[in-house]
Amino acid sequence: MAAEDTDEFQKELIGLFVQEAREWLQSIHVALDELQQGPSPERHTKLIHTISTRIREDRAQRVPNLDKLQKNARRVQELEATLHAERQAATQLVEQMTELEQTLAAEREKNKVLAVRAHETESASQKIHEFETSLQMAQERNNLLAKRMVETEQGAEQATKRFDEMARKLGEIAGLASQLGSGKRRP
């Protein structure tokens, strides 16, 4: 409740008290008017008693009502303070929720970036795997070629040795043939 509502409430209560007081005063004035006309002693006593009773009742009724009114006014103020505190707490919660939503949106954005990077990393990993497979195949081919080269070199070395051996034997044969040819011509 705002301060204006409290003021309106208090004005309304005061208005009710004023109306009730007017009614009491009106009945007291009627009784006084009748007293001024000189009623019978019995009626006179009854009117005095009515006026006294009305005045006492009015006072008796006003005091508890005033206490109730004061208690209610304090309670209204307490409720207003509580409401104000609750509104501030709600405002703070809204601000915190807004901050959390912004943080969550930022985290979602980071997650999107990380997902893209993870996809790129996965793609790169796949390419690395393909490259490693190609590299392994190339190494196997190189090993095979190296083995063939070693075999070819060994074959060439053996062929060279055989050729040298053949050349040496041909040299010997030529030497023997030359000796044989020179021995046939001498006779």
Secondary structure in CASP SS format (residue, H / E / C, confidence):
PFRMAT SS
TARGET T0000
AUTHOR 0000-0000-0000
METHOD secondary structure of the structure
MODEL  1
M C 1.00
A C 1.00
A H 1.00
E H 1.00
D H 1.00
T H 1.00
D H 1.00
E H 1.00
F H 1.00
Q H 1.00
K H 1.00
E H 1.00
L H 1.00
I H 1.00
G H 1.00
L H 1.00
F H 1.00
V H 1.00
Q H 1.00
E H 1.00
A H 1.00
R H 1.00
E H 1.00
W H 1.00
L H 1.00
Q H 1.00
S H 1.00
I H 1.00
H H 1.00
V H 1.00
A H 1.00
L H 1.00
D H 1.00
E H 1.00
L H 1.00
Q H 1.00
Q C 1.00
G C 1.00
P C 1.00
S C 1.00
P H 1.00
E H 1.00
R H 1.00
H H 1.00
T H 1.00
K H 1.00
L H 1.00
I H 1.00
H H 1.00
T H 1.00
I H 1.00
S H 1.00
T H 1.00
R H 1.00
I H 1.00
R H 1.00
E H 1.00
D H 1.00
R H 1.00
A H 1.00
Q H 1.00
R H 1.00
V H 1.00
P H 1.00
N H 1.00
L H 1.00
D H 1.00
K H 1.00
L H 1.00
Q H 1.00
K H 1.00
N H 1.00
A H 1.00
R H 1.00
R H 1.00
V H 1.00
Q H 1.00
E H 1.00
L H 1.00
E H 1.00
A H 1.00
T H 1.00
L H 1.00
H H 1.00
A H 1.00
E H 1.00
R H 1.00
Q H 1.00
A H 1.00
A H 1.00
T H 1.00
Q H 1.00
L H 1.00
V H 1.00
E H 1.00
Q H 1.00
M H 1.00
T H 1.00
E H 1.00
L H 1.00
E H 1.00
Q H 1.00
T H 1.00
L H 1.00
A H 1.00
A H 1.00
E H 1.00
R H 1.00
E H 1.00
K H 1.00
N H 1.00
K H 1.00
V H 1.00
L H 1.00
A H 1.00
V H 1.00
R H 1.00
A H 1.00
H H 1.00
E H 1.00
T H 1.00
E H 1.00
S H 1.00
A H 1.00
S H 1.00
Q H 1.00
K H 1.00
I H 1.00
H H 1.00
E H 1.00
F H 1.00
E H 1.00
T H 1.00
S H 1.00
L H 1.00
Q H 1.00
M H 1.00
A H 1.00
Q H 1.00
E H 1.00
R H 1.00
N H 1.00
N H 1.00
L H 1.00
L H 1.00
A H 1.00
K H 1.00
R H 1.00
M H 1.00
V H 1.00
E H 1.00
T H 1.00
E H 1.00
Q H 1.00
G H 1.00
A H 1.00
E H 1.00
Q H 1.00
A H 1.00
T H 1.00
K H 1.00
R H 1.00
F H 1.00
D H 1.00
E H 1.00
M H 1.00
A H 1.00
R H 1.00
K H 1.00
L H 1.00
G H 1.00
E H 1.00
I H 1.00
A H 1.00
G H 1.00
L H 1.00
A H 1.00
S H 1.00
Q H 1.00
L H 1.00
G H 1.00
S H 1.00
G H 1.00
K H 1.00
R H 1.00
R C 1.00
P C 1.00
END
